[in-house]
Amino acid sequence: MGHRIEWVDGKREPQCPPNPEYPKGIDIDLAGSAPKTCQLDLPYPAKRCGHYAIKCDACKQVVVVTTAGRPDDPRSLRLACREMVN
């Protein structure tokens, strides 16, 4: 299973200080208790404010995760599979 990760530059610098509770980034879990999941690392840290557009090659799901160009940006993502039913 593969994922396409595209970072879209928001062309602006962070305006707020980072959350000191997450000096090494955050792990985002969008899968909850789903029976089939995938985990991927995101490019970290992001260059500045923007977002990652992530598309799963297997189930074609697309998600967007924002970035702020700070140490508390997302570093990984866990997704529930949205397998297509024939």
PDB file of N, CA, C and O in Angstrom:
ATOM      1  N   MET A   1       0.843  -1.183   0.000  1.00  0.00           N
ATOM      2  CA  MET A   1       0.000   0.000   0.000  1.00  0.00           C
ATOM      3  C   MET A   1       0.883   1.239   0.000  1.00  0.00           C
ATOM      4  O   MET A   1       1.850   1.317   0.758  1.00  0.00           O
ATOM      5  N   GLY A   2       0.556   2.195  -0.838  1.00  0.00           N
ATOM      6  CA  GLY A   2       1.331   3.415  -0.890  1.00  0.00           C
ATOM      7  C   GLY A   2       0.443   4.629  -0.746  1.00  0.00           C
ATOM      8  O   GLY A   2      -0.776   4.567  -0.902  1.00  0.00           O
ATOM      9  N   HIS A   3       1.086   5.714  -0.449  1.00  0.00           N
ATOM     10  CA  HIS A   3       0.382   6.991  -0.303  1.00  0.00           C
ATOM     11  C   HIS A   3       1.147   8.064  -1.055  1.00  0.00           C
ATOM     12  O   HIS A   3       2.377   8.070  -1.084  1.00  0.00           O
ATOM     13  N   ARG A   4       0.406   8.960  -1.655  1.00  0.00           N
ATOM     14  CA  ARG A   4       1.002  10.125  -2.288  1.00  0.00           C
ATOM     15  C   ARG A   4       0.835  11.287  -1.329  1.00  0.00           C
ATOM     16  O   ARG A   4      -0.278  11.617  -0.919  1.00  0.00           O
ATOM     17  N   ILE A   5       1.938  11.895  -0.981  1.00  0.00           N
ATOM     18  CA  ILE A   5       1.918  13.014  -0.039  1.00  0.00           C
ATOM     19  C   ILE A   5       2.409  14.252  -0.770  1.00  0.00           C
ATOM     20  O   ILE A   5       3.538  14.299  -1.257  1.00  0.00           O
ATOM     21  N   GLU A   6       1.543  15.248  -0.838  1.00  0.00           N
ATOM     22  CA  GLU A   6       1.906  16.506  -1.479  1.00  0.00           C
ATOM     23  C   GLU A   6       1.775  17.620  -0.450  1.00  0.00           C
ATOM     24  O   GLU A   6       0.722  17.781   0.168  1.00  0.00           O
ATOM     25  N   TRP A   7       2.837  18.384  -0.269  1.00  0.00           N
ATOM     26  CA  TRP A   7       2.760  19.536   0.627  1.00  0.00           C
ATOM     27  C   TRP A   7       2.432  20.762  -0.203  1.00  0.00           C
ATOM     28  O   TRP A   7       3.099  21.039  -1.200  1.00  0.00           O
ATOM     29  N   VAL A   8       1.409  21.495   0.205  1.00  0.00           N
ATOM     30  CA  VAL A   8       0.986  22.702  -0.490  1.00  0.00           C
ATOM     31  C   VAL A   8       1.376  23.896   0.371  1.00  0.00           C
ATOM     32  O   VAL A   8       0.906  24.042   1.499  1.00  0.00           O
ATOM     33  N   ASP A   9       2.227  24.732  -0.164  1.00  0.00           N
ATOM     34  CA  ASP A   9       2.767  25.878   0.566  1.00  0.00           C
ATOM     35  C   ASP A   9       1.703  26.963   0.710  1.00  0.00           C
ATOM     36  O   ASP A   9       1.138  27.422  -0.283  1.00  0.00           O
ATOM     37  N   GLY A  10       1.432  27.370   1.947  1.00  0.00           N
ATOM     38  CA  GLY A  10       0.509  28.462   2.208  1.00  0.00           C
ATOM     39  C   GLY A  10       1.156  29.828   2.046  1.00  0.00           C
ATOM     40  O   GLY A  10       0.490  30.860   2.135  1.00  0.00           O
ATOM     41  N   LYS A  11       2.454  29.820   1.808  1.00  0.00           N
ATOM     42  CA  LYS A  11       3.232  31.045   1.552  1.00  0.00           C
ATOM     43  C   LYS A  11       3.154  32.064   2.684  1.00  0.00           C
ATOM     44  O   LYS A  11       3.117  33.272   2.454  1.00  0.00           O
ATOM     45  N   ARG A  12       3.128  31.545   3.917  1.00  0.00           N
ATOM     46  CA  ARG A  12       3.215  32.467   5.056  1.00  0.00           C
ATOM     47  C   ARG A  12       3.908  31.764   6.210  1.00  0.00           C
ATOM     48  O   ARG A  12       3.876  30.540   6.334  1.00  0.00           O
ATOM     49  N   GLU A  13       4.527  32.565   7.037  1.00  0.00           N
ATOM     50  CA  GLU A  13       5.275  32.059   8.184  1.00  0.00           C
ATOM     51  C   GLU A  13       4.336  31.905   9.381  1.00  0.00           C
ATOM     52  O   GLU A  13       3.270  32.519   9.415  1.00  0.00           O
ATOM     53  N   PRO A  14       4.728  31.087  10.362  1.00  0.00           N
ATOM     54  CA  PRO A  14       3.891  30.914  11.554  1.00  0.00           C
ATOM     55  C   PRO A  14       3.659  32.251  12.268  1.00  0.00           C
ATOM     56  O   PRO A  14       4.546  33.104  12.312  1.00  0.00           O
ATOM     57  N   GLN A  15       2.469  32.419  12.819  1.00  0.00           N
ATOM     58  CA  GLN A  15       2.112  33.647  13.526  1.00  0.00           C
ATOM     59  C   GLN A  15       2.051  33.456  15.042  1.00  0.00           C
ATOM     60  O   GLN A  15       2.067  34.432  15.792  1.00  0.00           O
ATOM     61  N   CYS A  16       1.983  32.207  15.489  1.00  0.00           N
ATOM     62  CA  CYS A  16       1.856  31.898  16.921  1.00  0.00           C
ATOM     63  C   CYS A  16       3.013  31.000  17.343  1.00  0.00           C
ATOM     64  O   CYS A  16       3.571  30.275  16.520  1.00  0.00           O
ATOM     65  N   PRO A  17       3.371  31.046  18.618  1.00  0.00           N
ATOM     66  CA  PRO A  17       4.422  30.148  19.100  1.00  0.00           C
ATOM     67  C   PRO A  17       3.927  28.701  19.130  1.00  0.00           C
ATOM     68  O   PRO A  17       2.724  28.464  19.245  1.00  0.00           O
ATOM     69  N   PRO A  18       4.840  27.734  19.028  1.00  0.00           N
ATOM     70  CA  PRO A  18       4.445  26.326  19.067  1.00  0.00           C
ATOM     71  C   PRO A  18       3.975  25.914  20.457  1.00  0.00           C
ATOM     72  O   PRO A  18       4.314  26.540  21.462  1.00  0.00           O
ATOM     73  N   ASN A  19       3.191  24.848  20.486  1.00  0.00           N
ATOM     74  CA  ASN A  19       2.748  24.280  21.753  1.00  0.00           C
ATOM     75  C   ASN A  19       3.953  23.577  22.392  1.00  0.00           C
ATOM     76  O   ASN A  19       4.482  22.631  21.809  1.00  0.00           O
ATOM     77  N   PRO A  20       4.394  24.012  23.563  1.00  0.00           N
ATOM     78  CA  PRO A  20       5.586  23.420  24.189  1.00  0.00           C
ATOM     79  C   PRO A  20       5.389  21.962  24.622  1.00  0.00           C
ATOM     80  O   PRO A  20       6.365  21.279  24.933  1.00  0.00           O
ATOM     81  N   GLU A  21       4.154  21.481  24.648  1.00  0.00           N
ATOM     82  CA  GLU A  21       3.896  20.084  25.021  1.00  0.00           C
ATOM     83  C   GLU A  21       4.272  19.113  23.900  1.00  0.00           C
ATOM     84  O   GLU A  21       4.344  17.906  24.132  1.00  0.00           O
ATOM     85  N   TYR A  22       4.513  19.626  22.684  1.00  0.00           N
ATOM     86  CA  TYR A  22       4.834  18.774  21.541  1.00  0.00           C
ATOM     87  C   TYR A  22       6.083  19.268  20.824  1.00  0.00           C
ATOM     88  O   TYR A  22       6.006  19.684  19.668  1.00  0.00           O
ATOM     89  N   PRO A  23       7.230  19.228  21.494  1.00  0.00           N
ATOM     90  CA  PRO A  23       8.455  19.758  20.882  1.00  0.00           C
ATOM     91  C   PRO A  23       8.990  18.903  19.728  1.00  0.00           C
ATOM     92  O   PRO A  23       9.844  19.356  18.966  1.00  0.00           O
ATOM     93  N   LYS A  24       8.489  17.662  19.599  1.00  0.00           N
ATOM     94  CA  LYS A  24       8.941  16.764  18.532  1.00  0.00           C
ATOM     95  C   LYS A  24       7.801  16.377  17.600  1.00  0.00           C
ATOM     96  O   LYS A  24       7.858  15.327  16.960  1.00  0.00           O
ATOM     97  N   GLY A  25       6.763  17.211  17.512  1.00  0.00           N
ATOM     98  CA  GLY A  25       5.664  16.966  16.593  1.00  0.00           C
ATOM     99  C   GLY A  25       4.537  16.166  17.215  1.00  0.00           C
ATOM    100  O   GLY A  25       4.629  15.703  18.352  1.00  0.00           O
ATOM    101  N   ILE A  26       3.468  16.013  16.441  1.00  0.00           N
ATOM    102  CA  ILE A  26       2.304  15.256  16.911  1.00  0.00           C
ATOM    103  C   ILE A  26       2.016  14.113  15.951  1.00  0.00           C
ATOM    104  O   ILE A  26       2.333  14.174  14.763  1.00  0.00           O
ATOM    105  N   ASP A  27       1.408  13.073  16.498  1.00  0.00           N
ATOM    106  CA  ASP A  27       0.954  11.922  15.726  1.00  0.00           C
ATOM    107  C   ASP A  27      -0.561  12.032  15.631  1.00  0.00           C
ATOM    108  O   ASP A  27      -1.249  12.091  16.650  1.00  0.00           O
ATOM    109  N   ILE A  28      -1.079  12.059  14.408  1.00  0.00           N
ATOM    110  CA  ILE A  28      -2.510  12.221  14.205  1.00  0.00           C
ATOM    111  C   ILE A  28      -3.135  10.855  13.950  1.00  0.00           C
ATOM    112  O   ILE A  28      -2.676  10.106  13.088  1.00  0.00           O
ATOM    113  N   ASP A  29      -4.189  10.535  14.707  1.00  0.00           N
ATOM    114  CA  ASP A  29      -4.894   9.267  14.551  1.00  0.00           C
ATOM    115  C   ASP A  29      -6.314   9.546  14.085  1.00  0.00           C
ATOM    116  O   ASP A  29      -7.153  10.001  14.862  1.00  0.00           O
ATOM    117  N   LEU A  30      -6.578   9.272  12.813  1.00  0.00           N
ATOM    118  CA  LEU A  30      -7.914   9.431  12.252  1.00  0.00           C
ATOM    119  C   LEU A  30      -8.603   8.076  12.085  1.00  0.00           C
ATOM    120  O   LEU A  30      -9.689   8.001  11.511  1.00  0.00           O
ATOM    121  N   ALA A  31      -7.978   7.010  12.584  1.00  0.00           N
ATOM    122  CA  ALA A  31      -8.499   5.668  12.381  1.00  0.00           C
ATOM    123  C   ALA A  31      -9.427   5.198  13.494  1.00  0.00           C
ATOM    124  O   ALA A  31     -10.303   4.365  13.264  1.00  0.00           O
ATOM    125  N   GLY A  32      -9.238   5.728  14.692  1.00  0.00           N
ATOM    126  CA  GLY A  32     -10.063   5.258  15.812  1.00  0.00           C
ATOM    127  C   GLY A  32      -9.940   3.761  15.981  1.00  0.00           C
ATOM    128  O   GLY A  32      -8.830   3.235  16.065  1.00  0.00           O
ATOM    129  N   SER A  33     -11.073   3.061  16.032  1.00  0.00           N
ATOM    130  CA  SER A  33     -11.060   1.602  16.239  1.00  0.00           C
ATOM    131  C   SER A  33     -11.330   0.841  14.942  1.00  0.00           C
ATOM    132  O   SER A  33     -11.818  -0.288  14.981  1.00  0.00           O
ATOM    133  N   ALA A  34     -11.023   1.439  13.809  1.00  0.00           N
ATOM    134  CA  ALA A  34     -11.249   0.789  12.512  1.00  0.00           C
ATOM    135  C   ALA A  34     -10.494  -0.537  12.439  1.00  0.00           C
ATOM    136  O   ALA A  34      -9.380  -0.643  12.951  1.00  0.00           O
ATOM    137  N   PRO A  35     -11.092  -1.549  11.806  1.00  0.00           N
ATOM    138  CA  PRO A  35     -10.429  -2.854  11.732  1.00  0.00           C
ATOM    139  C   PRO A  35      -9.227  -2.881  10.799  1.00  0.00           C
ATOM    140  O   PRO A  35      -8.311  -3.678  11.002  1.00  0.00           O
ATOM    141  N   LYS A  36      -9.214  -2.029   9.784  1.00  0.00           N
ATOM    142  CA  LYS A  36      -8.093  -2.005   8.838  1.00  0.00           C
ATOM    143  C   LYS A  36      -7.572  -0.573   8.776  1.00  0.00           C
ATOM    144  O   LYS A  36      -8.320   0.362   8.490  1.00  0.00           O
ATOM    145  N   THR A  37      -6.285  -0.419   9.048  1.00  0.00           N
ATOM    146  CA  THR A  37      -5.689   0.913   9.099  1.00  0.00           C
ATOM    147  C   THR A  37      -4.345   0.932   8.382  1.00  0.00           C
ATOM    148  O   THR A  37      -3.784  -0.113   8.051  1.00  0.00           O
ATOM    149  N   CYS A  38      -3.850   2.116   8.154  1.00  0.00           N
ATOM    150  CA  CYS A  38      -2.481   2.274   7.667  1.00  0.00           C
ATOM    151  C   CYS A  38      -1.847   3.435   8.424  1.00  0.00           C
ATOM    152  O   CYS A  38      -2.530   4.345   8.893  1.00  0.00           O
ATOM    153  N   GLN A  39      -0.551   3.377   8.527  1.00  0.00           N
ATOM    154  CA  GLN A  39       0.230   4.380   9.263  1.00  0.00           C
ATOM    155  C   GLN A  39       1.295   4.899   8.329  1.00  0.00           C
ATOM    156  O   GLN A  39       1.948   4.122   7.633  1.00  0.00           O
ATOM    157  N   LEU A  40       1.479   6.220   8.306  1.00  0.00           N
ATOM    158  CA  LEU A  40       2.536   6.768   7.478  1.00  0.00           C
ATOM    159  C   LEU A  40       3.204   7.940   8.166  1.00  0.00           C
ATOM    160  O   LEU A  40       2.587   8.665   8.945  1.00  0.00           O
ATOM    161  N   ASP A  41       4.466   8.105   7.864  1.00  0.00           N
ATOM    162  CA  ASP A  41       5.219   9.248   8.361  1.00  0.00           C
ATOM    163  C   ASP A  41       5.029  10.409   7.394  1.00  0.00           C
ATOM    164  O   ASP A  41       4.982  10.221   6.178  1.00  0.00           O
ATOM    165  N   LEU A  42       4.923  11.594   7.943  1.00  0.00           N
ATOM    166  CA  LEU A  42       4.819  12.802   7.140  1.00  0.00           C
ATOM    167  C   LEU A  42       6.172  13.504   7.127  1.00  0.00           C
ATOM    168  O   LEU A  42       6.921  13.402   8.099  1.00  0.00           O
ATOM    169  N   PRO A  43       6.498  14.208   6.062  1.00  0.00           N
ATOM    170  CA  PRO A  43       7.743  14.984   6.077  1.00  0.00           C
ATOM    171  C   PRO A  43       7.687  15.977   7.243  1.00  0.00           C
ATOM    172  O   PRO A  43       6.735  16.745   7.376  1.00  0.00           O
ATOM    173  N   TYR A  44       8.697  15.946   8.060  1.00  0.00           N
ATOM    174  CA  TYR A  44       8.686  16.759   9.289  1.00  0.00           C
ATOM    175  C   TYR A  44      10.051  17.389   9.483  1.00  0.00           C
ATOM    176  O   TYR A  44      11.069  16.736   9.253  1.00  0.00           O
ATOM    177  N   PRO A  45      10.091  18.629   9.898  1.00  0.00           N
ATOM    178  CA  PRO A  45       8.983  19.570  10.047  1.00  0.00           C
ATOM    179  C   PRO A  45       8.622  20.189   8.701  1.00  0.00           C
ATOM    180  O   PRO A  45       9.410  20.155   7.756  1.00  0.00           O
ATOM    181  N   ALA A  46       7.428  20.752   8.629  1.00  0.00           N
ATOM    182  CA  ALA A  46       7.006  21.442   7.413  1.00  0.00           C
ATOM    183  C   ALA A  46       7.785  22.755   7.298  1.00  0.00           C
ATOM    184  O   ALA A  46       8.256  23.297   8.298  1.00  0.00           O
ATOM    185  N   LYS A  47       7.912  23.250   6.088  1.00  0.00           N
ATOM    186  CA  LYS A  47       8.695  24.468   5.855  1.00  0.00           C
ATOM    187  C   LYS A  47       8.049  25.703   6.474  1.00  0.00           C
ATOM    188  O   LYS A  47       8.737  26.579   6.997  1.00  0.00           O
ATOM    189  N   ARG A  48       6.720  25.763   6.409  1.00  0.00           N
ATOM    190  CA  ARG A  48       5.963  26.896   6.970  1.00  0.00           C
ATOM    191  C   ARG A  48       4.486  26.547   6.918  1.00  0.00           C
ATOM    192  O   ARG A  48       4.139  25.375   6.769  1.00  0.00           O
ATOM    193  N   CYS A  49       3.621  27.520   7.035  1.00  0.00           N
ATOM    194  CA  CYS A  49       2.184  27.276   7.005  1.00  0.00           C
ATOM    195  C   CYS A  49       1.785  26.693   5.647  1.00  0.00           C
ATOM    196  O   CYS A  49       2.271  27.124   4.601  1.00  0.00           O
ATOM    197  N   GLY A  50       0.905  25.722   5.688  1.00  0.00           N
ATOM    198  CA  GLY A  50       0.432  25.072   4.476  1.00  0.00           C
ATOM    199  C   GLY A  50      -0.368  23.844   4.851  1.00  0.00           C
ATOM    200  O   GLY A  50      -0.960  23.781   5.929  1.00  0.00           O
ATOM    201  N   HIS A  51      -0.386  22.865   3.957  1.00  0.00           N
ATOM    202  CA  HIS A  51      -1.067  21.604   4.276  1.00  0.00           C
ATOM    203  C   HIS A  51      -0.503  20.460   3.439  1.00  0.00           C
ATOM    204  O   HIS A  51       0.061  20.663   2.364  1.00  0.00           O
ATOM    205  N   TYR A  52      -0.677  19.255   3.970  1.00  0.00           N
ATOM    206  CA  TYR A  52      -0.364  18.036   3.240  1.00  0.00           C
ATOM    207  C   TYR A  52      -1.663  17.496   2.668  1.00  0.00           C
ATOM    208  O   TYR A  52      -2.661  17.387   3.380  1.00  0.00           O
ATOM    209  N   ALA A  53      -1.652  17.157   1.382  1.00  0.00           N
ATOM    210  CA  ALA A  53      -2.752  16.425   0.759  1.00  0.00           C
ATOM    211  C   ALA A  53      -2.244  14.999   0.591  1.00  0.00           C
ATOM    212  O   ALA A  53      -1.257  14.763  -0.105  1.00  0.00           O
ATOM    213  N   ILE A  54      -2.918  14.051   1.230  1.00  0.00           N
ATOM    214  CA  ILE A  54      -2.471  12.663   1.247  1.00  0.00           C
ATOM    215  C   ILE A  54      -3.526  11.810   0.554  1.00  0.00           C
ATOM    216  O   ILE A  54      -4.704  11.857   0.909  1.00  0.00           O
ATOM    217  N   LYS A  55      -3.094  11.023  -0.444  1.00  0.00           N
ATOM    218  CA  LYS A  55      -4.015  10.134  -1.152  1.00  0.00           C
ATOM    219  C   LYS A  55      -3.510   8.708  -1.062  1.00  0.00           C
ATOM    220  O   LYS A  55      -2.343   8.431  -1.342  1.00  0.00           O
ATOM    221  N   CYS A  56      -4.403   7.800  -0.667  1.00  0.00           N
ATOM    222  CA  CYS A  56      -4.063   6.379  -0.572  1.00  0.00           C
ATOM    223  C   CYS A  56      -4.186   5.748  -1.957  1.00  0.00           C
ATOM    224  O   CYS A  56      -5.208   5.903  -2.625  1.00  0.00           O
ATOM    225  N   ASP A  57      -3.146   5.038  -2.385  1.00  0.00           N
ATOM    226  CA  ASP A  57      -3.183   4.364  -3.682  1.00  0.00           C
ATOM    227  C   ASP A  57      -4.162   3.190  -3.690  1.00  0.00           C
ATOM    228  O   ASP A  57      -4.691   2.836  -4.744  1.00  0.00           O
ATOM    229  N   ALA A  58      -4.406   2.586  -2.534  1.00  0.00           N
ATOM    230  CA  ALA A  58      -5.274   1.407  -2.467  1.00  0.00           C
ATOM    231  C   ALA A  58      -6.755   1.764  -2.429  1.00  0.00           C
ATOM    232  O   ALA A  58      -7.526   1.272  -3.252  1.00  0.00           O
ATOM    233  N   CYS A  59      -7.159   2.603  -1.498  1.00  0.00           N
ATOM    234  CA  CYS A  59      -8.595   2.879  -1.326  1.00  0.00           C
ATOM    235  C   CYS A  59      -9.016   4.236  -1.887  1.00  0.00           C
ATOM    236  O   CYS A  59     -10.199   4.576  -1.854  1.00  0.00           O
ATOM    237  N   LYS A  60      -8.073   5.007  -2.395  1.00  0.00           N
ATOM    238  CA  LYS A  60      -8.324   6.310  -3.034  1.00  0.00           C
ATOM    239  C   LYS A  60      -8.806   7.400  -2.073  1.00  0.00           C
ATOM    240  O   LYS A  60      -9.225   8.470  -2.514  1.00  0.00           O
ATOM    241  N   GLN A  61      -8.750   7.141  -0.784  1.00  0.00           N
ATOM    242  CA  GLN A  61      -9.124   8.150   0.208  1.00  0.00           C
ATOM    243  C   GLN A  61      -8.157   9.331   0.130  1.00  0.00           C
ATOM    244  O   GLN A  61      -6.958   9.145  -0.078  1.00  0.00           O
ATOM    245  N   VAL A  62      -8.676  10.533   0.295  1.00  0.00           N
ATOM    246  CA  VAL A  62      -7.856  11.738   0.321  1.00  0.00           C
ATOM    247  C   VAL A  62      -8.120  12.466   1.632  1.00  0.00           C
ATOM    248  O   VAL A  62      -9.275  12.688   1.995  1.00  0.00           O
ATOM    249  N   VAL A  63      -7.068  12.838   2.338  1.00  0.00           N
ATOM    250  CA  VAL A  63      -7.194  13.629   3.558  1.00  0.00           C
ATOM    251  C   VAL A  63      -6.246  14.816   3.465  1.00  0.00           C
ATOM    252  O   VAL A  63      -5.247  14.782   2.747  1.00  0.00           O
ATOM    253  N   VAL A  64      -6.580  15.862   4.205  1.00  0.00           N
ATOM    254  CA  VAL A  64      -5.757  17.056   4.255  1.00  0.00           C
ATOM    255  C   VAL A  64      -5.402  17.323   5.705  1.00  0.00           C
ATOM    256  O   VAL A  64      -6.264  17.294   6.584  1.00  0.00           O
ATOM    257  N   VAL A  65      -4.127  17.584   5.947  1.00  0.00           N
ATOM    258  CA  VAL A  65      -3.622  17.868   7.288  1.00  0.00           C
ATOM    259  C   VAL A  65      -2.856  19.186   7.219  1.00  0.00           C
ATOM    260  O   VAL A  65      -1.952  19.337   6.397  1.00  0.00           O
ATOM    261  N   THR A  66      -3.210  20.130   8.068  1.00  0.00           N
ATOM    262  CA  THR A  66      -2.565  21.442   8.030  1.00  0.00           C
ATOM    263  C   THR A  66      -1.213  21.435   8.740  1.00  0.00           C
ATOM    264  O   THR A  66      -0.948  20.609   9.614  1.00  0.00           O
ATOM    265  N   THR A  67      -0.371  22.380   8.338  1.00  0.00           N
ATOM    266  CA  THR A  67       0.934  22.575   8.964  1.00  0.00           C
ATOM    267  C   THR A  67       1.104  24.055   9.295  1.00  0.00           C
ATOM    268  O   THR A  67       0.453  24.923   8.712  1.00  0.00           O
ATOM    269  N   ALA A  68       1.994  24.313  10.242  1.00  0.00           N
ATOM    270  CA  ALA A  68       2.263  25.700  10.627  1.00  0.00           C
ATOM    271  C   ALA A  68       3.748  26.033  10.580  1.00  0.00           C
ATOM    272  O   ALA A  68       4.142  27.154  10.905  1.00  0.00           O
ATOM    273  N   GLY A  69       4.583  25.065  10.175  1.00  0.00           N
ATOM    274  CA  GLY A  69       6.011  25.327  10.121  1.00  0.00           C
ATOM    275  C   GLY A  69       6.624  25.479  11.496  1.00  0.00           C
ATOM    276  O   GLY A  69       7.548  26.269  11.689  1.00  0.00           O
ATOM    277  N   ARG A  70       6.104  24.710  12.462  1.00  0.00           N
ATOM    278  CA  ARG A  70       6.584  24.792  13.850  1.00  0.00           C
ATOM    279  C   ARG A  70       6.922  23.388  14.363  1.00  0.00           C
ATOM    280  O   ARG A  70       6.559  22.400  13.725  1.00  0.00           O
ATOM    281  N   PRO A  71       7.608  23.287  15.501  1.00  0.00           N
ATOM    282  CA  PRO A  71       7.937  21.976  16.059  1.00  0.00           C
ATOM    283  C   PRO A  71       6.716  21.124  16.405  1.00  0.00           C
ATOM    284  O   PRO A  71       6.833  19.901  16.473  1.00  0.00           O
ATOM    285  N   ASP A  72       5.555  21.731  16.624  1.00  0.00           N
ATOM    286  CA  ASP A  72       4.363  20.956  16.982  1.00  0.00           C
ATOM    287  C   ASP A  72       3.536  20.541  15.758  1.00  0.00           C
ATOM    288  O   ASP A  72       2.364  20.192  15.895  1.00  0.00           O
ATOM    289  N   ASP A  73       4.133  20.577  14.575  1.00  0.00           N
ATOM    290  CA  ASP A  73       3.461  20.114  13.355  1.00  0.00           C
ATOM    291  C   ASP A  73       3.247  18.598  13.386  1.00  0.00           C
ATOM    292  O   ASP A  73       3.893  17.898  14.165  1.00  0.00           O
ATOM    293  N   PRO A  74       2.340  18.090  12.540  1.00  0.00           N
ATOM    294  CA  PRO A  74       2.143  16.640  12.436  1.00  0.00           C
ATOM    295  C   PRO A  74       3.391  15.955  11.889  1.00  0.00           C
ATOM    296  O   PRO A  74       4.039  16.452  10.968  1.00  0.00           O
ATOM    297  N   ARG A  75       3.712  14.802  12.477  1.00  0.00           N
ATOM    298  CA  ARG A  75       4.860  14.021  11.988  1.00  0.00           C
ATOM    299  C   ARG A  75       4.434  12.647  11.474  1.00  0.00           C
ATOM    300  O   ARG A  75       5.175  12.009  10.727  1.00  0.00           O
ATOM    301  N   SER A  76       3.225  12.181  11.875  1.00  0.00           N
ATOM    302  CA  SER A  76       2.720  10.910  11.369  1.00  0.00           C
ATOM    303  C   SER A  76       1.199  10.956  11.320  1.00  0.00           C
ATOM    304  O   SER A  76       0.556  11.808  11.933  1.00  0.00           O
ATOM    305  N   LEU A  77       0.647  10.003  10.566  1.00  0.00           N
ATOM    306  CA  LEU A  77      -0.793   9.950  10.364  1.00  0.00           C
ATOM    307  C   LEU A  77      -1.234   8.499  10.322  1.00  0.00           C
ATOM    308  O   LEU A  77      -0.613   7.674   9.651  1.00  0.00           O
ATOM    309  N   ARG A  78      -2.302   8.188  11.034  1.00  0.00           N
ATOM    310  CA  ARG A  78      -2.906   6.853  11.020  1.00  0.00           C
ATOM    311  C   ARG A  78      -4.315   7.008  10.457  1.00  0.00           C
ATOM    312  O   ARG A  78      -5.107   7.810  10.950  1.00  0.00           O
ATOM    313  N   LEU A  79      -4.621   6.223   9.408  1.00  0.00           N
ATOM    314  CA  LEU A  79      -5.899   6.338   8.702  1.00  0.00           C
ATOM    315  C   LEU A  79      -6.676   5.034   8.736  1.00  0.00           C
ATOM    316  O   LEU A  79      -6.091   3.951   8.738  1.00  0.00           O
ATOM    317  N   ALA A  80      -8.004   5.144   8.761  1.00  0.00           N
ATOM    318  CA  ALA A  80      -8.867   3.982   8.571  1.00  0.00           C
ATOM    319  C   ALA A  80      -8.972   3.731   7.072  1.00  0.00           C
ATOM    320  O   ALA A  80      -9.114   4.674   6.293  1.00  0.00           O
ATOM    321  N   CYS A  81      -8.904   2.476   6.668  1.00  0.00           N
ATOM    322  CA  CYS A  81      -9.003   2.138   5.253  1.00  0.00           C
ATOM    323  C   CYS A  81     -10.445   2.331   4.782  1.00  0.00           C
ATOM    324  O   CYS A  81     -11.392   1.999   5.495  1.00  0.00           O
ATOM    325  N   ARG A  82     -10.593   2.857   3.603  1.00  0.00           N
ATOM    326  CA  ARG A  82     -11.904   3.066   2.984  1.00  0.00           C
ATOM    327  C   ARG A  82     -11.978   2.214   1.709  1.00  0.00           C
ATOM    328  O   ARG A  82     -12.334   2.708   0.639  1.00  0.00           O
ATOM    329  N   GLU A  83     -11.635   0.922   1.842  1.00  0.00           N
ATOM    330  CA  GLU A  83     -11.600   0.035   0.684  1.00  0.00           C
ATOM    331  C   GLU A  83     -12.882   0.119  -0.115  1.00  0.00           C
ATOM    332  O   GLU A  83     -13.983   0.141   0.434  1.00  0.00           O
ATOM    333  N   MET A  84     -12.716   0.164  -1.396  1.00  0.00           N
ATOM    334  CA  MET A  84     -13.856   0.209  -2.311  1.00  0.00           C
ATOM    335  C   MET A  84     -14.532  -1.162  -2.327  1.00  0.00           C
ATOM    336  O   MET A  84     -13.854  -2.190  -2.363  1.00  0.00           O
ATOM    337  N   VAL A  85     -15.840  -1.178  -2.301  1.00  0.00           N
ATOM    338  CA  VAL A  85     -16.604  -2.418  -2.360  1.00  0.00           C
ATOM    339  C   VAL A  85     -17.082  -2.615  -3.792  1.00  0.00           C
ATOM    340  O   VAL A  85     -17.671  -1.713  -4.387  1.00  0.00           O
ATOM    341  N   ASN A  86     -16.828  -3.792  -4.337  1.00  0.00           N
ATOM    342  CA  ASN A  86     -17.242  -4.075  -5.728  1.00  0.00           C
ATOM    343  C   ASN A  86     -18.704  -4.426  -5.788  1.00  0.00           C
ATOM    344  O   ASN A  86     -19.231  -4.694  -6.868  1.00  0.00           O
TER     345      ASN A  86
END
